[in-house]
Amino acid sequence: MTIEVAKAMLVCIFAAMGVFSIAAGVSGWPWFYNSINARVLTGRMRRIHARIFYIIVGLVIIAMASYLFLQPIDS
């Protein structure tokens, strides 16, 4: 596997996770917010605040993926 392929895979994974986080925040999936990992956050704040938080996290993850995509690879 070359560094270019690894970078492309990483960018795709980050972008997919960002979209998933935004989708969970916008739609408010009950199965997502009732999961053990999300309950750590939703137990401390109201559902609407958790949804906003997940939307912001998704945007940050997509920004990180965009940054990685635009960075040149130094070989």
PyMOL commands that set and color helices and strands:
alter all, ss='L'
color gray80, all
select helices_A, chain A and resi 3-27+30-33+36-42+47-70
alter helices_A, ss='H'
color red, helices_A
deselect
rebuild
show_as cartoon
